[in-house]
Amino acid sequence: MPARSDAANAGGSRRLRRLTVTPLLAAALFSGAAMGAANSNDAGSFKDNWPRFRGPDGTGVVKSGDWPTKWDAETGENVLWKTAVPLPGNSSPLLWGNRVFLTGADADRQEVLCFERSSGKLLWRTAAAAPRGDAAHGDIKVLPETGYASPTPATDGRRVYATYAGSDIAAVDFNGKVVWSRNLGKPESPYGRASSLLVYKDKVIVQFDRGAEPADGLSALLALDAKTGKTVWSAPRPVRSCWCTPILVPVGERIEVVANGSPWIMACDPETGRELWRCAGMADDVACSPTFAAGLIFVTNENAKVLAIRPGGAGDVTRTNVAWSAEDGMSDAASPVADDKFFLQATTGGRVTCYGVRSGKLLWDQLLGCAFYASPTLAGNRVYLPGGDGKVYILELADKPDLVAACNLGEPLLATPAFGDGCIYFRGKTSLFCVGSSTKTR
């Protein structure tokens, strides 16, 4: 996910928060305590925070601002800093004040890493292992595309909450001290855990989908107390193992936690875990997280379909709340992005497709010849799509394909960037980059 700065962008950054997050959702995401903490953590000149996977509301949408569209790691053009990351991982960066947080892990270690946002300097690294019983971290077999640190952490401005392939989860304060840690149990998954975390008020929401079949009865959506790590509620999910991340969707006076899964997309009450509605339509290994735009929830997955679902239902809404569905270009790893006109998705085969949000009509289909694992981010009317070839493809989101640029960072990009204060923060295979205008100063 990405970032920004300078006086011209400060106003745009404030507009970003108002446009991206509704008042109801903002109250849930940013409690008074958390916002107070933000002011105490040497924020400096930074205005924008990026507290979770795909930004404040998890949709991957940045509404306004002057984002860079040209850089090159080989020449150093518009690369404000580059720093080595001491442990591997495909988790995405978080931004809070003058800090950038990452996780990293291998078969022997798992850590939370904190960098200075203005310089890229590594400030601290903290081991985040937990008592695991018979769920030994080293026994988890992972693919290179996932790794041991694939889930993106989340923060509320007081603590960073991190989880790993072997189901360890820990809370670390902003000084690098472990506040609590625990293991959730065996992942019961062929790839280990990869679902990212979500903070809602004083709870950490965990999508813990496990098992080869829904009938195994192992999957659940969990809410943990952010202060202690104790389970507040656990909501059973009749789905098989998957690797997507829930989002919060405001619907009138209520908020729904919406989680993709196979075969059910489900919504529940974040206060109690009570199921609100479910919609069938997904299949096989589900890795793509939902997004929300134009009053619709969008889900997609390879060997299934694209669904546009109206929120706010009750019970099984498969026949009543699906606005449209499609079966071309379904993503298999990257989560989709949408605005009030267009829906876009990308695949590991390099295929990018764009649909009309209201009509469900396929508008264009383009092959870029690069594997896309990281999710696209929409900034204004431009999509930033990191590729496995080390380039970031920037496209206009429009009714016809228009490639604006392909900017090189020189390392495979499997993590989704963070945006804030006019800069974009990319995690490559071995490095963390800050990209922005070379005229910006800190």
C-alpha positions in Angstrom: 0.0 0.0 0.0 1.2 3.7 -0.5 2.0 7.2 1.0 2.6 11.2 0.4 3.7 14.7 1.5 4.3 18.6 1.0 1.8 21.4 1.6 -0.1 20.9 -1.6 -0.8 17.3 -0.8 -1.8 18.0 2.8 -5.2 19.4 1.8 -5.7 16.4 -0.5 -4.7 14.1 2.3 -7.4 15.5 4.5 -9.9 15.1 1.7 -8.7 11.5 1.3 -9.9 10.6 4.8 -13.2 12.3 4.5 -14.0 10.7 1.1 -12.6 7.2 1.8 -14.1 6.5 5.2 -17.7 7.4 6.2 -18.3 9.0 9.6 -19.8 5.8 10.9 -16.9 3.7 9.8 -14.3 6.3 10.9 -15.8 6.2 14.4 -15.2 2.4 14.5 -11.8 2.5 12.9 -10.3 5.4 14.7 -11.3 5.6 18.4 -10.4 8.7 20.4 -7.7 6.7 22.2 -6.1 5.6 18.9 -6.1 9.1 17.4 -4.6 10.5 20.6 -1.9 7.9 20.3 -1.2 9.0 16.8 -0.4 12.5 18.0 2.1 11.2 20.6 4.1 8.9 18.3 6.3 11.6 16.7 4.1 12.0 13.7 6.2 15.0 12.6 4.8 16.5 9.3 2.9 13.3 8.3 -0.8 13.6 8.0 -1.8 10.2 6.5 -1.9 6.9 8.3 -2.3 3.5 6.5 -3.2 1.2 9.3 -4.1 -2.1 7.6 -4.0 -4.1 4.4 -5.4 -1.9 1.5 -5.7 1.2 3.6 -8.0 2.6 6.3 -11.2 0.9 5.0 -9.5 -2.0 3.3 -10.8 -1.3 -0.2 -7.6 -0.2 -1.8 -9.0 3.2 -2.8 -7.2 6.6 -2.4 -9.6 9.3 -3.5 -7.4 12.3 -4.0 -3.8 13.6 -4.1 -0.9 14.2 -6.3 0.8 10.7 -6.5 4.0 10.0 -8.4 3.8 8.4 -11.8 7.4 8.3 -12.7 10.4 6.7 -10.9 13.3 4.3 -11.5 15.3 2.4 -8.9 18.3 2.0 -11.2 18.8 5.7 -11.7 17.4 6.7 -8.3 14.8 9.0 -10.0 12.1 9.8 -7.4 13.2 7.0 -5.1 13.5 9.0 -1.8 15.0 6.1 0.1 15.6 2.4 -0.2 16.5 0.2 2.8 17.2 -3.5 3.3 14.6 -5.7 5.0 16.4 -8.2 7.3 13.7 -11.0 7.1 11.7 -12.2 4.1 8.0 -11.7 3.8 5.1 -10.8 1.5 3.1 -8.8 4.1 2.4 -5.2 3.1 3.7 -2.1 5.0 1.7 -0.1 7.5 2.1 3.7 8.1 1.5 5.5 11.4 3.1 8.8 12.2 6.8 8.6 11.4 6.8 4.9 11.4 6.6 2.1 8.8 5.8 -1.4 10.1 6.5 -4.7 8.4 6.6 -8.3 9.4 9.2 -10.8 8.4 9.7 -14.5 9.1 11.5 -17.7 8.0 11.2 -21.3 9.3 13.1 -20.3 12.5 12.2 -16.7 13.2 9.2 -14.3 13.0 9.5 -10.6 13.8 7.8 -7.2 13.7 10.0 -4.6 12.1 9.8 -0.8 12.6 11.4 1.7 10.2 11.6 5.5 10.4 9.3 6.8 7.7 11.3 9.9 6.9 14.6 8.1 6.3 14.0 4.3 6.0 16.2 3.6 9.0 15.5 0.4 10.9 14.5 1.5 14.4 13.8 -1.8 16.0 13.0 -5.5 15.3 11.1 -7.7 17.8 10.6 -11.4 17.9 6.9 -12.2 17.9 6.7 -16.0 18.6 4.0 -17.5 20.9 3.6 -20.8 22.7 2.4 -23.1 19.9 1.9 -26.5 21.6 1.8 -29.0 18.8 1.5 -26.4 16.0 5.2 -25.9 15.4 6.0 -23.0 13.1 8.7 -24.9 11.4 6.3 -27.7 10.5 4.3 -25.4 8.3 5.1 -25.9 4.6 4.7 -22.7 2.6 5.0 -21.6 -1.1 7.4 -18.9 -2.1 4.4 -16.8 -3.2 3.1 -16.9 0.4 6.0 -17.5 2.7 6.0 -17.4 6.5 5.0 -13.7 6.8 2.3 -13.2 4.3 -0.5 -11.7 6.4 -0.4 -7.9 6.7 -0.4 -6.7 10.3 -2.8 -3.9 11.6 -2.4 -1.1 14.0 -4.6 1.2 16.1 -1.9 3.7 16.9 -1.0 2.1 20.2 0.0 -1.4 19.2 0.9 -3.4 16.1 -1.0 -6.7 15.7 0.9 -9.3 13.7 0.2 -12.9 12.6 2.1 -15.5 10.7 1.8 -18.7 8.7 1.8 -20.9 11.8 -1.1 -19.0 13.4 0.9 -17.1 16.0 -0.6 -13.7 16.7 1.0 -11.0 18.8 0.5 -7.4 19.9 3.7 -5.2 20.0 3.7 -1.7 21.3 5.4 1.2 19.4 8.6 0.7 21.4 8.9 -2.9 20.2 7.7 -4.6 23.4 5.5 -7.6 23.1 2.3 -6.9 25.0 0.6 -10.3 24.4 1.0 -13.3 22.2 -0.8 -16.5 21.5 -1.3 -19.3 19.0 -4.7 -19.9 17.4 -4.1 -23.5 16.6 -3.0 -25.5 13.6 -3.7 -23.7 10.3 -5.1 -26.9 8.7 -4.2 -25.3 5.4 -1.9 -26.3 2.5 -0.2 -22.9 2.6 -0.3 -21.8 6.2 -2.2 -18.6 7.3 -2.2 -15.6 4.9 -5.3 -13.7 5.9 -4.5 -10.2 7.2 -5.8 -8.5 10.3 -8.4 -5.9 10.9 -8.9 -3.6 14.0 -12.4 -2.7 14.9 -12.7 -0.4 18.0 -11.1 -2.4 20.8 -11.1 -5.7 18.9 -8.7 -7.5 16.4 -10.7 -9.4 13.8 -9.2 -12.6 12.5 -10.5 -14.6 9.6 -9.4 -18.1 10.6 -10.6 -20.4 7.8 -9.3 -23.9 7.9 -9.9 -27.4 6.6 -10.2 -29.1 3.2 -14.0 -29.0 3.2 -16.7 -26.8 4.8 -18.0 -29.9 6.5 -14.8 -30.1 8.6 -16.3 -27.4 10.8 -12.9 -25.8 11.6 -13.4 -22.3 10.2 -14.3 -19.2 12.2 -14.2 -15.5 12.3 -12.6 -14.4 15.6 -12.6 -11.2 17.6 -9.8 -10.8 20.1 -9.5 -8.2 22.8 -6.9 -5.7 21.6 -5.4 -5.2 25.1 -5.2 -8.8 26.2 -5.5 -11.1 23.1 -8.4 -13.0 24.7 -11.2 -14.2 22.5 -14.2 -11.9 22.7 -16.3 -13.9 20.3 -16.0 -16.7 17.7 -18.4 -17.1 14.8 -18.4 -20.4 13.0 -18.0 -20.3 9.2 -19.2 -23.2 7.0 -16.3 -22.7 4.5 -13.0 -24.4 3.6 -9.5 -22.9 4.2 -8.9 -19.6 2.4 -6.6 -16.7 2.6 -8.6 -13.5 2.2 -9.1 -10.6 4.5 -12.4 -9.2 5.8 -13.5 -5.6 5.3 -15.9 -3.3 7.2 -19.0 -2.1 5.2 -21.2 0.7 6.5 -24.9 0.0 5.8 -27.3 2.7 7.2 -26.7 2.7 10.9 -24.9 -0.6 11.1 -21.5 -1.9 10.1 -21.0 -5.3 8.6 -17.8 -7.4 8.7 -17.8 -9.0 5.2 -15.5 -12.0 4.5 -15.0 -13.9 1.3 -14.9 -17.7 1.4 -15.6 -21.0 -0.3 -18.5 -21.4 -1.0 -20.0 -18.6 1.1 -19.4 -14.8 1.3 -20.6 -13.9 4.8 -21.4 -10.8 6.8 -21.6 -10.5 10.6 -22.0 -8.0 13.4 -18.6 -6.9 14.5 -19.8 -6.4 18.1 -21.1 -9.9 18.6 -20.2 -12.1 15.7 -23.8 -12.7 14.9 -24.3 -13.7 11.3 -26.3 -11.2 9.2 -26.3 -12.7 5.8 -24.6 -15.1 3.4 -24.3 -15.4 -0.3 -23.1 -18.5 -2.3 -20.9 -18.2 -5.3 -17.2 -18.9 -4.6 -15.2 -22.1 -5.1 -11.8 -23.7 -4.7 -8.9 -21.8 -3.1 -10.1 -18.3 -2.3 -7.4 -15.7 -1.8 -9.1 -12.5 -3.1 -10.5 -10.1 -0.4 -13.7 -8.2 -1.0 -13.9 -4.5 -1.9 -16.8 -2.1 -1.6 -17.8 0.8 -4.0 -21.0 2.3 -5.4 -23.0 0.6 -2.7 -21.9 -2.8 -3.8 -19.6 -5.5 -2.3 -17.4 -7.1 -5.0 -15.8 -10.5 -4.7 -14.0 -12.6 -7.2 -12.0 -15.8 -7.4 -10.5 -18.1 -10.1 -12.8 -21.0 -11.1 -15.8 -19.2 -9.6 -17.2 -15.9 -10.7 -17.2 -12.1 -10.1 -20.1 -11.1 -7.9 -21.5 -7.7 -7.1 -23.6 -8.0 -3.9 -25.9 -5.5 -2.3 -25.2 -5.4 1.5 -27.8 -5.0 4.2 -29.5 -8.3 3.6 -30.7 -11.1 6.0 -30.2 -14.8 5.7 -29.3 -16.4 2.4 -29.2 -13.6 -0.1 -27.9 -15.6 -3.1 -31.1 -15.2 -5.1 -32.0 -11.7 -3.9 -29.0 -9.5 -3.4 -26.6 -10.3 -6.4 -26.7 -7.2 -8.7 -24.7 -8.9 -11.4 -22.2 -11.7 -11.9 -19.5 -12.4 -14.6 -17.1 -15.2 -15.5 -14.2 -13.6 -17.3 -10.8 -12.8 -15.9 -11.4 -13.8 -12.3 -8.4 -13.0 -10.1 -6.6 -15.8 -8.3 -4.5 -13.9 -5.8 -4.8 -10.1 -6.1 -7.9 -8.5 -4.6 -10.0 -6.3 -6.9 -10.6 -2.6 -6.8 -13.6 -0.5 -7.9 -15.0 3.0 -7.9 -18.5 4.3 -8.8 -18.0 3.5 -12.5 -15.5 0.7 -13.0 -14.4 -2.6 -11.5 -10.8 -4.0 -12.1 -9.1 -7.2 -11.4 -5.7 -8.8 -12.2 -4.4 -12.4 -12.4 -1.1 -14.2 -11.8 -1.2 -14.8 -15.6 -0.9 -11.1 -16.2 -4.5 -10.6 -17.4 -6.3 -7.4 -16.4 -10.0 -7.0 -16.9 -12.3 -4.0 -16.4 -16.1 -4.1 -15.9 -18.8 -1.5 -15.7 -19.8 -1.3 -12.0 -23.5 -0.9 -12.7 -24.0 -3.0 -15.8 -21.5 -5.8 -15.1 -20.5 -5.5 -18.8 -16.9 -6.4 -19.7 -15.3 -3.2 -21.0 -11.8 -4.3 -21.7 -9.4 -7.2 -21.3 -5.6 -6.7 -21.5 -2.7 -9.0 -21.1 0.4 -7.3 -19.6 2.6 -10.4 -19.5 3.5 -10.2 -15.8 2.4 -12.1 -12.8 0.2 -10.0 -10.4 0.1 -11.2 -6.8 0.0 -7.8 -5.1 -3.4 -6.0 -5.2 -4.1 -2.9 -7.2 -4.6 0.5 -5.5 -6.9 3.1 -7.1 -5.6 6.7 -6.6 -8.0 9.2 -8.2 -8.6 7.6 -11.6 -5.2 5.8 -11.8 -4.6 2.2 -10.8 -1.2 1.3 -9.3 -0.6 -2.4 -10.0 2.7 -3.9 -8.7 4.1 -6.8 -10.7 6.2 -9.8 -10.1 8.7 -8.5 -12.7 9.6 -5.6 -10.4 7.6 -3.0 -12.3 4.6 -1.0 -11.1 2.0 -0.7 -13.9 0.0 2.5 -13.8 -3.3 2.5 -15.7 -6.1 4.9 -16.2 -9.3 3.4 -14.8 -11.6 4.1 -17.8 -13.8 2.4 -20.4 -10.7 1.7 -22.6 -7.3 0.4 -21.5 -4.6 3.1 -21.1 -1.2 2.2 -19.7 0.3 5.4 -18.3 3.6 4.1 -17.2 5.6 1.0 -16.1 8.0 2.2 -13.3 10.9 -0.1 -12.4 11.9 -1.0 -8.8 14.2 -3.8 -9.8 12.8 -6.4 -7.3 9.8 -8.8 -7.6 6.8 -7.1 -6.0 4.4 -9.5 -4.2 3.2 -7.1 -1.4 0.6 -4.4 -1.8 2.0 -0.8 -1.3 1.0 1.8 1.3 0.0 5.4 0.3 0.4 8.5 2.4 1.5 12.2 2.2 2.3 12.1 -1.5 4.6 9.0 -1.3 4.2 5.3 -2.0 5.9 2.7 0.1 6.7 -0.6 -1.7 8.0 -3.8 -0.3 10.2 -5.7 -2.8 11.8 -9.1 -2.3 14.6 -7.8 -0.2 14.0 -4.0 0.1 11.6 -1.4 1.3 11.2 1.7 -1.0 9.8 5.1 -0.5 8.8 6.7 -3.9 7.8 10.3 -4.3 8.7 13.6 -5.9 12.4 14.4 -5.4 11.4 17.9 -4.5 9.7 16.7 -1.3 11.6 17.4 1.9 11.3 15.9 5.4 
